[in-house]
């Protein structure tokens, strides 16, 4: 839908290959652990001879000082491992005699747990289709009868059923092979589910409430890949809208005189983008969706809010004007009625006064005419 070839993202696959590849750290560790004369120094020598090359120069490194360690460049940072004790710890599995002793317990809780584990172990004796197998040769012949439920042991038991030669001696799995089997089982489970990750961050070493150590939290966020995920998301087009959703939400950013009900949705969306976003690198138009770079959604929402505020102000202005005109007309009509009523009263008072004056003059004239002959 869009290209982002100029951004370089971190690929952790070389580090994974060094650790669990066919000739990786775990495979070489298992091989050396199964040799009676295997030592930590011989294990380190095999590591250096197999992994210290130009292909792995950025992942596997030999320390400048000392001959008993090796360095692996993990995602978060480089980690230096001391080879001393690797072989002994990798061989440190639970003996079958101990497991048999636990199986004879009279404790009801232990019996319930071990019975469930035994049933799980028996089911794993029959390999099914799609059973994961290991690339290293040491784990393909494992047939350990373990009573402890462990996904790694189950994978080892399933993987060793089909390739075992007649008369071959069963080899006990090492901790490394059990761990690798657990990872394979986990990946099989993840591949058939919808995964949602929850990152647990430790705020301080003392485990106290309301205490926050910024540098410690930052290092955990970086090691968990949260910062890199955010960087990748910001470098690409993290926000995406269908044309219908985009047009429905931002149609008010284009004046209604430029479009009507017959306008196509894509044409309306392009008109909106042409008016609002001048930099074409900030978005990409796909077949069914529009992709936006980080920050564009907030920018569009700000423009939408400003436009809605201006439209609301315009509506308020017109409504208030209409209410004011209506109120003015009502007041004017009431004022005219009051003025008419009052002027009527004043006119009637004036007429009454004029009538009284006329009547008085007439009376005076009549009285004078009556008095005038008597005087002569």
SULTA-V886696 format. One record per backbone hydrogen bond with DSSP energy under -1.0 kcal/mol. NH is the residue of the N-H (numbers start at 1). CO is the residue of the C=O. E is the energy in kcal/mol with one decimal. If there is no record, write none. Layout:
((NH CO E) (NH CO E))
This chain:
((7 4 -1.4) (16 12 -1.7) (17 13 -2.6) (18 14 -2.0) (19 15 -1.6) (20 16 -2.8) (21 17 -1.7) (24 21 -1.6) (25 18 -2.3) (26 19 -2.7) (28 24 -2.4) (29 25 -2.3) (30 26 -2.4) (31 27 -2.3) (32 28 -2.3) (33 29 -2.2) (34 30 -1.5) (38 35 -1.8) (43 39 -2.0) (44 40 -2.4) (45 41 -2.2) (46 42 -2.2) (47 43 -2.1) (48 44 -2.4) (49 45 -2.2) (50 46 -2.2) (51 47 -2.9) (52 48 -1.1) (53 51 -2.1) (59 56 -1.3) (60 56 -2.9) (61 71 -3.1) (70 81 -2.0) (71 61 -2.9) (72 79 -2.5) (73 59 -3.0) (74 72 -1.3) (74 77 -1.3) (79 72 -2.5) (81 70 -3.3) (83 68 -2.6) (86 83 -1.9) (89 85 -2.1) (90 86 -2.2) (91 87 -1.6) (93 91 -2.6) (99 95 -1.6) (100 96 -2.6) (101 97 -2.2) (102 98 -2.3) (103 99 -1.8) (105 102 -1.6) (111 107 -2.7) (112 108 -2.3) (113 109 -2.2) (114 110 -3.0) (115 111 -2.5) (116 112 -1.9) (117 113 -2.2) (118 114 -2.7) (119 115 -2.3) (120 116 -2.0) (121 117 -2.4) (122 118 -2.3) (123 119 -2.1) (124 120 -1.5) (125 122 -1.3) (126 123 -1.1) (131 128 -1.1) (146 144 -1.4) (154 150 -2.5) (155 151 -2.3) (156 152 -2.0) (157 153 -3.0) (158 154 -2.4) (159 155 -2.5) (160 156 -1.5) (168 165 -2.0) (175 90 -2.3) (178 174 -2.4) (179 175 -2.6) (180 176 -2.4) (181 177 -2.4) (182 178 -2.2) (183 179 -2.0) (184 180 -2.2) (185 181 -2.5) (186 182 -2.4) (187 183 -2.6) (188 184 -2.2) (189 185 -1.9) (190 186 -2.6) (191 187 -2.2) (193 190 -1.6) (213 203 -2.4) (217 213 -2.3) (218 214 -2.6) (219 215 -2.1) (220 216 -1.8) (221 217 -2.4) (222 218 -2.2) (223 219 -2.4) (224 220 -2.4) (226 221 -1.7) (227 221 -1.0) (229 225 -2.3) (230 226 -2.4) (231 227 -2.4) (232 228 -2.7) (233 229 -2.4) (234 230 -2.6) (235 231 -2.2) (236 232 -1.3) (239 292 -1.6) (241 290 -2.3) (243 288 -1.2) (246 242 -2.7) (247 243 -2.6) (248 244 -2.3) (249 245 -1.6) (250 246 -2.3) (251 247 -1.1) (253 250 -1.7) (254 251 -1.5) (258 255 -1.9) (263 260 -1.4) (268 264 -2.3) (269 265 -2.4) (270 266 -2.5) (271 267 -2.1) (272 268 -2.3) (273 269 -2.6) (274 270 -2.5) (275 271 -1.6) (276 272 -2.2) (277 273 -2.3) (282 279 -1.5) (283 280 -1.1) (284 291 -2.5) (286 289 -3.0) (290 241 -3.3) (291 284 -3.2) (292 239 -3.1) (293 282 -2.3) (296 293 -1.8) (299 295 -1.9) (300 296 -2.8) (301 297 -2.6) (302 298 -2.2) (303 299 -2.1) (304 300 -2.7) (305 301 -2.6) (306 302 -2.5) (307 303 -2.6) (308 304 -2.9) (309 305 -2.6) (310 306 -2.4) (311 307 -2.6) (312 308 -2.9) (313 309 -2.5) (314 310 -2.3) (315 311 -2.6) (316 312 -3.0) (317 313 -2.6) (318 314 -2.2) (319 315 -2.7) (320 316 -3.0) (321 317 -2.4) (322 318 -2.6) (323 319 -2.7) (324 320 -2.7) (325 321 -2.7) (326 322 -2.5) (327 323 -2.5) (328 324 -2.6) (329 325 -2.7) (330 326 -2.2) (331 327 -2.7) (332 328 -2.9) (333 329 -2.8) (334 330 -2.5) (335 331 -2.9) (336 332 -2.8) (337 333 -2.1) (338 334 -2.4) (339 335 -3.1) (340 336 -2.8) (341 337 -2.7) (342 338 -2.9) (343 339 -3.0) (344 340 -2.2) (345 341 -2.0) (346 342 -2.6) (347 343 -2.7) (348 344 -2.7) (349 345 -2.4) (350 346 -2.5) (351 347 -2.7) (352 348 -2.4) (353 349 -2.2) (354 350 -2.8) (355 351 -2.9) (356 352 -2.2) (357 353 -2.5) (358 354 -2.8) (359 355 -2.7) (360 356 -2.4) (361 357 -2.3) (362 358 -2.7) (363 359 -2.6) (364 360 -2.7) (365 361 -3.0) (366 362 -2.6) (367 363 -2.5) (368 364 -2.4) (369 365 -2.1) (370 366 -1.8) (371 367 -1.9) (372 368 -2.0) (375 371 -1.1))
